[in-house]
Amino acid sequence: MESARKRYLFIRILEACDAGCFMCGYAMSRDTYRFSLREFHDLLPKARQAALEFVRFTGGEPLLHKDVVALVRAGSDAGMKMSIITNGSLLPRRIEELSAAGLAQVIVSIDGASAATHDFYRKAPGLFEKCVVGLKLARQYGVLTRVNTVVGPHNYREMPLLQSELTALEVQQWELSAIKLERAIEYSDPDHVRTVCEPIYHADPGVAIVPMGKRFYGETGQERSSFFGFGITPRPTPPRCNLVGDVIYLDAKAGRGYGCSLLPHRDSEQSGGGVQLRIQDGWLLDSDDFKRHVEHFRGAGPKVCRGCSTAAAGYSDCVAESETVALWQF
Protein backbone atom coordinates (compact mmCIF):
# COMPACT_ATOMS: atom_id res chain seq x y z
CA MET A 1 0.00 0.00 0.00
CA GLU A 2 1.03 3.58 -0.58
CA SER A 3 2.70 5.12 2.43
CA ALA A 4 1.24 8.38 3.68
CA ARG A 5 0.07 10.16 6.82
CA LYS A 6 -3.69 10.68 6.86
CA ARG A 7 -6.15 11.86 9.50
CA TYR A 8 -9.13 9.77 10.59
CA LEU A 9 -12.54 10.96 11.75
CA PHE A 10 -14.38 8.36 13.80
CA ILE A 11 -18.10 9.02 14.32
CA ARG A 12 -20.24 7.05 16.74
CA ILE A 13 -23.43 7.28 14.70
CA LEU A 14 -25.63 5.39 17.19
CA GLU A 15 -25.41 3.43 20.43
CA ALA A 16 -27.97 0.70 19.72
CA CYS A 17 -26.70 -2.84 19.17
CA ASP A 18 -28.14 -6.28 18.43
CA ALA A 19 -25.33 -8.30 20.06
CA GLY A 20 -24.68 -8.99 23.74
CA CYS A 21 -20.88 -8.88 23.93
CA PHE A 22 -19.88 -9.23 27.57
CA MET A 23 -17.00 -6.76 27.25
CA CYS A 24 -19.01 -3.92 25.68
CA GLY A 25 -21.00 -1.13 27.30
CA TYR A 26 -23.43 -1.05 24.38
CA ALA A 27 -24.40 -4.74 24.57
CA MET A 28 -28.04 -5.15 23.50
CA SER A 29 -28.54 -1.39 23.81
CA ARG A 30 -31.86 -0.01 22.57
CA ASP A 31 -30.74 3.62 22.66
CA THR A 32 -32.76 5.72 20.19
CA TYR A 33 -30.11 8.28 19.19
CA ARG A 34 -29.13 8.41 15.51
CA PHE A 35 -26.56 10.73 13.91
CA SER A 36 -28.48 12.46 11.13
CA LEU A 37 -27.65 12.88 7.46
CA ARG A 38 -28.17 16.62 7.88
CA GLU A 39 -25.57 16.74 10.66
CA PHE A 40 -23.12 14.82 8.48
CA HIS A 41 -23.58 17.19 5.56
CA ASP A 42 -22.86 20.07 7.96
CA LEU A 43 -19.80 18.30 9.38
CA LEU A 44 -18.19 17.23 6.09
CA PRO A 45 -16.81 20.61 4.90
CA LYS A 46 -15.40 21.23 8.37
CA ALA A 47 -13.77 17.80 8.30
CA ARG A 48 -12.17 18.59 4.94
CA GLN A 49 -10.88 21.91 6.31
CA ALA A 50 -9.29 19.97 9.19
CA ALA A 51 -7.53 17.68 6.66
CA LEU A 52 -9.58 14.67 7.76
CA GLU A 53 -9.72 12.30 4.79
CA PHE A 54 -10.78 8.97 6.28
CA VAL A 55 -14.17 8.56 8.00
CA ARG A 56 -15.04 5.51 10.08
CA PHE A 57 -18.56 4.89 11.40
CA THR A 58 -18.80 3.06 14.69
CA GLY A 59 -21.42 2.39 17.33
CA GLY A 60 -23.21 0.41 18.79
CA GLU A 61 -23.89 -1.43 15.56
CA PRO A 62 -23.71 1.05 12.65
CA LEU A 63 -25.60 -1.17 10.21
CA LEU A 64 -28.73 -0.75 12.36
CA HIS A 65 -28.82 2.92 11.26
CA LYS A 66 -31.53 3.20 8.58
CA ASP A 67 -29.56 5.92 6.76
CA VAL A 68 -26.14 4.25 6.90
CA VAL A 69 -25.96 3.78 3.11
CA ALA A 70 -26.85 7.44 2.52
CA LEU A 71 -24.25 8.46 5.10
CA VAL A 72 -21.57 6.40 3.34
CA ARG A 73 -22.57 7.87 -0.02
CA ALA A 74 -22.45 11.44 1.34
CA GLY A 75 -18.94 10.93 2.66
CA SER A 76 -17.73 9.21 -0.48
CA ASP A 77 -19.21 11.93 -2.69
CA ALA A 78 -17.30 14.47 -0.59
CA GLY A 79 -14.03 12.68 -1.36
CA MET A 80 -13.72 10.80 1.93
CA LYS A 81 -12.49 7.22 2.26
CA MET A 82 -15.35 5.53 4.09
CA SER A 83 -15.07 2.71 6.63
CA ILE A 84 -17.43 0.90 9.00
CA ILE A 85 -16.85 -1.21 12.12
CA THR A 86 -19.58 -3.84 12.43
CA ASN A 87 -20.44 -7.00 14.31
CA GLY A 88 -21.39 -8.46 10.93
CA SER A 89 -25.00 -9.38 11.70
CA LEU A 90 -26.41 -7.34 8.80
CA LEU A 91 -23.34 -7.32 6.58
CA PRO A 92 -24.48 -10.02 4.09
CA ARG A 93 -27.72 -8.10 3.56
CA ARG A 94 -26.17 -4.63 3.20
CA ILE A 95 -22.66 -5.01 1.75
CA GLU A 96 -23.75 -4.72 -1.91
CA GLU A 97 -25.47 -1.36 -1.43
CA LEU A 98 -22.71 -0.14 0.88
CA SER A 99 -20.11 -0.99 -1.74
CA ALA A 100 -22.14 0.79 -4.42
CA ALA A 101 -22.33 3.83 -2.13
CA GLY A 102 -18.53 3.97 -1.92
CA LEU A 103 -17.58 1.99 1.17
CA ALA A 104 -13.81 1.46 1.02
CA GLN A 105 -13.20 -0.68 4.11
CA VAL A 106 -15.23 -2.91 6.41
CA ILE A 107 -13.99 -4.00 9.84
CA VAL A 108 -15.74 -7.03 11.29
CA SER A 109 -15.42 -8.04 14.94
CA ILE A 110 -14.67 -11.76 15.39
CA ASP A 111 -13.54 -13.18 18.73
CA GLY A 112 -13.81 -16.94 18.24
CA ALA A 113 -12.54 -19.38 15.63
CA SER A 114 -15.94 -21.03 15.19
CA ALA A 115 -19.64 -20.43 15.67
CA ALA A 116 -19.53 -22.48 18.87
CA THR A 117 -17.32 -19.92 20.60
CA HIS A 118 -17.82 -16.63 18.76
CA ASP A 119 -21.62 -16.77 18.95
CA PHE A 120 -21.37 -17.64 22.64
CA TYR A 121 -19.07 -14.71 23.43
CA ARG A 122 -21.33 -12.34 21.49
CA LYS A 123 -24.62 -13.86 22.70
CA ALA A 124 -25.81 -13.90 19.09
CA PRO A 125 -26.62 -17.30 17.51
CA GLY A 126 -25.70 -17.45 13.84
CA LEU A 127 -23.42 -14.42 13.98
CA PHE A 128 -20.18 -16.20 13.04
CA GLU A 129 -21.64 -17.51 9.79
CA LYS A 130 -22.98 -14.05 8.90
CA CYS A 131 -19.48 -12.61 9.48
CA VAL A 132 -17.97 -15.23 7.16
CA VAL A 133 -20.53 -14.62 4.42
CA GLY A 134 -20.23 -10.85 4.77
CA LEU A 135 -16.43 -10.92 4.52
CA LYS A 136 -16.56 -13.12 1.41
CA LEU A 137 -19.03 -10.77 -0.25
CA ALA A 138 -16.99 -7.70 0.73
CA ARG A 139 -13.96 -9.20 -1.01
CA GLN A 140 -16.07 -9.86 -4.12
CA TYR A 141 -17.19 -6.23 -4.18
CA GLY A 142 -13.64 -4.93 -3.79
CA VAL A 143 -14.03 -3.62 -0.23
CA LEU A 144 -10.89 -3.83 1.95
CA THR A 145 -11.54 -6.41 4.67
CA ARG A 146 -10.27 -6.30 8.22
CA VAL A 147 -11.09 -8.30 11.33
CA ASN A 148 -10.76 -6.90 14.85
CA THR A 149 -10.37 -9.51 17.58
CA VAL A 150 -10.57 -8.93 21.32
CA VAL A 151 -8.39 -11.54 23.01
CA GLY A 152 -8.28 -12.53 26.66
CA PRO A 153 -7.95 -15.52 28.99
CA HIS A 154 -11.22 -16.89 27.62
CA ASN A 155 -10.11 -17.25 23.99
CA TYR A 156 -6.35 -16.86 23.49
CA ARG A 157 -5.98 -20.61 22.84
CA GLU A 158 -8.18 -20.21 19.76
CA MET A 159 -6.04 -17.55 18.09
CA PRO A 160 -3.88 -19.91 15.96
CA LEU A 161 -7.03 -21.52 14.57
CA LEU A 162 -8.63 -18.12 14.00
CA GLN A 163 -5.50 -17.07 12.09
CA SER A 164 -6.01 -20.07 9.81
CA GLU A 165 -9.69 -19.25 9.33
CA LEU A 166 -9.00 -15.60 8.45
CA THR A 167 -6.21 -16.62 6.07
CA ALA A 168 -8.59 -19.00 4.28
CA LEU A 169 -11.13 -16.16 4.00
CA GLU A 170 -8.41 -13.94 2.47
CA VAL A 171 -8.99 -11.25 5.08
CA GLN A 172 -6.53 -8.45 4.36
CA GLN A 173 -5.92 -7.03 7.85
CA TRP A 174 -6.21 -8.35 11.38
CA GLU A 175 -6.05 -6.41 14.63
CA LEU A 176 -5.54 -8.63 17.66
CA SER A 177 -5.94 -6.48 20.79
CA ALA A 178 -6.24 -7.36 24.45
CA ILE A 179 -9.60 -7.25 26.15
CA LYS A 180 -10.05 -4.13 28.27
CA LEU A 181 -12.30 -4.27 31.31
CA GLU A 182 -12.56 -2.10 34.39
CA ARG A 183 -11.33 -4.99 36.53
CA ALA A 184 -7.83 -6.42 36.23
CA ILE A 185 -7.40 -9.20 33.67
CA GLU A 186 -5.47 -12.17 35.04
CA TYR A 187 -3.76 -14.94 33.06
CA SER A 188 -2.94 -18.04 35.09
CA ASP A 189 0.07 -18.91 32.91
CA PRO A 190 1.65 -16.01 30.95
CA ASP A 191 4.28 -18.33 29.50
CA HIS A 192 1.54 -20.46 27.98
CA VAL A 193 -0.05 -17.39 26.40
CA ARG A 194 3.23 -16.60 24.66
CA THR A 195 3.81 -20.24 23.68
CA VAL A 196 0.39 -20.39 22.02
CA CYS A 197 0.40 -16.95 20.42
CA GLU A 198 4.03 -16.20 19.53
CA PRO A 199 3.90 -18.35 16.35
CA ILE A 200 1.05 -16.16 15.10
CA TYR A 201 3.41 -13.18 14.90
CA HIS A 202 6.24 -15.17 13.34
CA ALA A 203 4.10 -16.53 10.49
CA ASP A 204 5.20 -15.81 6.93
CA PRO A 205 2.91 -12.96 5.77
CA GLY A 206 2.99 -14.45 2.30
CA VAL A 207 1.36 -17.59 3.68
CA ALA A 208 -0.78 -16.44 6.62
CA ILE A 209 -2.34 -13.22 7.84
CA VAL A 210 -0.24 -11.63 10.62
CA PRO A 211 -1.77 -9.22 13.17
CA MET A 212 -1.02 -5.55 12.66
CA GLY A 213 0.71 -3.41 15.28
CA LYS A 214 2.26 -4.66 18.50
CA ARG A 215 1.78 -8.03 20.15
CA PHE A 216 -1.24 -7.84 22.44
CA TYR A 217 0.93 -8.88 25.42
CA GLY A 218 3.83 -6.56 24.53
CA GLU A 219 7.05 -6.48 22.55
CA THR A 220 9.52 -5.97 25.38
CA GLY A 221 10.05 -7.48 28.81
CA GLN A 222 8.82 -4.28 30.42
CA GLU A 223 5.63 -4.25 28.32
CA ARG A 224 4.94 -7.91 29.10
CA SER A 225 5.52 -7.31 32.80
CA SER A 226 3.07 -4.40 32.76
CA PHE A 227 0.51 -6.43 30.81
CA PHE A 228 0.58 -9.67 32.77
CA GLY A 229 1.27 -8.03 36.13
CA PHE A 230 -0.99 -4.98 36.01
CA GLY A 231 -3.27 -5.38 33.00
CA ILE A 232 -1.74 -2.43 31.15
CA THR A 233 -1.93 -3.04 27.41
CA PRO A 234 1.12 -2.14 25.29
CA ARG A 235 1.40 1.61 24.75
CA PRO A 236 3.22 3.78 22.24
CA THR A 237 6.93 3.81 23.00
CA PRO A 238 7.81 6.97 24.99
CA PRO A 239 8.32 9.85 24.92
CA ARG A 240 5.15 10.63 22.90
CA CYS A 241 2.07 9.18 21.27
CA ASN A 242 2.15 9.99 17.57
CA LEU A 243 -1.38 8.76 16.94
CA VAL A 244 -3.15 11.36 19.06
CA GLY A 245 -4.24 14.18 16.80
CA ASP A 246 -4.13 12.03 13.67
CA VAL A 247 -7.58 10.95 14.91
CA ILE A 248 -10.69 12.80 15.98
CA TYR A 249 -13.24 10.52 17.62
CA LEU A 250 -16.65 12.15 17.68
CA ASP A 251 -19.24 11.05 20.21
CA ALA A 252 -22.00 12.64 18.14
CA LYS A 253 -24.73 12.10 20.74
CA ALA A 254 -22.81 14.06 23.37
CA GLY A 255 -21.16 16.39 20.85
CA ARG A 256 -17.76 15.63 22.34
CA GLY A 257 -14.48 14.82 20.62
CA TYR A 258 -11.35 12.89 21.59
CA GLY A 259 -7.88 12.81 20.07
CA CYS A 260 -7.84 9.00 19.95
CA SER A 261 -10.51 6.36 19.35
CA LEU A 262 -9.54 4.49 22.53
CA LEU A 263 -10.04 7.39 24.93
CA PRO A 264 -13.86 7.54 24.82
CA HIS A 265 -14.00 3.99 26.17
CA ARG A 266 -11.96 4.78 29.25
CA ASP A 267 -13.26 6.50 32.38
CA SER A 268 -13.18 10.29 32.62
CA GLU A 269 -10.06 10.24 34.81
CA GLN A 270 -8.13 8.50 32.03
CA SER A 271 -9.78 10.24 29.06
CA GLY A 272 -10.16 13.75 30.42
CA GLY A 273 -13.80 13.63 29.34
CA GLY A 274 -13.03 14.80 25.84
CA VAL A 275 -13.80 18.27 24.46
CA GLN A 276 -17.10 19.82 23.43
CA LEU A 277 -17.03 20.14 19.64
CA ARG A 278 -20.71 20.76 18.93
CA ILE A 279 -21.37 24.48 18.94
CA GLN A 280 -24.63 26.35 18.49
CA ASP A 281 -24.48 26.51 14.69
CA GLY A 282 -22.73 23.21 13.98
CA TRP A 283 -19.31 21.71 14.70
CA LEU A 284 -15.94 23.20 15.61
CA LEU A 285 -13.17 20.69 14.96
CA ASP A 286 -9.57 21.34 16.01
CA SER A 287 -10.61 24.07 18.44
CA ASP A 288 -8.02 25.53 20.82
CA ASP A 289 -9.44 23.37 23.60
CA PHE A 290 -9.15 20.30 21.41
CA LYS A 291 -5.56 21.14 20.49
CA ARG A 292 -4.70 21.40 24.19
CA HIS A 293 -6.39 18.03 24.77
CA VAL A 294 -4.27 16.51 21.98
CA GLU A 295 -1.04 18.01 23.30
CA HIS A 296 -1.74 16.65 26.77
CA PHE A 297 -2.26 13.08 25.61
CA ARG A 298 0.54 13.28 23.06
CA GLY A 299 2.95 13.62 25.97
CA ALA A 300 1.06 11.86 28.76
CA GLY A 301 -0.43 8.95 26.78
CA PRO A 302 2.62 6.64 26.92
CA LYS A 303 2.63 7.07 30.72
CA VAL A 304 -1.05 7.12 31.72
CA CYS A 305 -3.20 5.36 29.12
CA ARG A 306 -4.34 1.88 30.20
CA GLY A 307 -6.43 0.87 27.21
CA CYS A 308 -4.34 1.29 24.08
CA SER A 309 -4.83 -1.04 21.12
CA THR A 310 -2.11 -2.92 19.29
CA ALA A 311 -2.86 -1.00 16.09
CA ALA A 312 -2.66 2.38 17.83
CA ALA A 313 0.60 1.57 19.61
CA GLY A 314 2.10 0.14 16.44
CA TYR A 315 0.98 3.16 14.41
CA SER A 316 2.66 5.55 16.84
CA ASP A 317 5.93 3.63 16.82
CA CYS A 318 5.90 3.42 13.03
CA VAL A 319 5.51 7.19 12.77
CA ALA A 320 8.32 7.68 15.30
CA GLU A 321 10.62 5.62 13.09
CA SER A 322 9.79 7.04 9.68
CA GLU A 323 7.16 9.82 9.93
CA THR A 324 5.02 7.77 7.54
CA VAL A 325 2.62 4.89 7.87
CA ALA A 326 0.86 2.75 5.29
CA LEU A 327 -2.72 3.66 4.47
CA TRP A 328 -5.43 1.99 6.57
CA GLN A 329 -2.93 1.07 9.30
CA PHE A 330 -5.30 2.41 11.91
Buried (B, 14 or more C-beta within 10 A) or exposed (E): EEEEEBBBBBBBBBBBBBBBBEBBEBBEBEEEBBBBBEBBEEBBEBBEEBEBBBBBBBBBBBBBBEBBBEBBBBBBEBEBBBBBBBBBBBBBEBBEEBBEBBBBBBBBBBBBBBBEBBBBBBEBEEBBBBBBBBBBBBBEEEBBBBBBBBBBEBBBBBBBEBBBBBBEBEBBBBBBBBBBEEEEBEBEEBEEBBEBBEEBBEBEEEEBBBBBBBBBBBBEEEBBEBBBEEBBBBBBBEEBBBBBBBBBBBBBBBBBBBBBBBBBBBEEEBBBBBBBBBEEEEBBBBBEBBEEBBBBBBBBBBEBBBBBBBBBBBBBBBBBEEEEBEBBBB
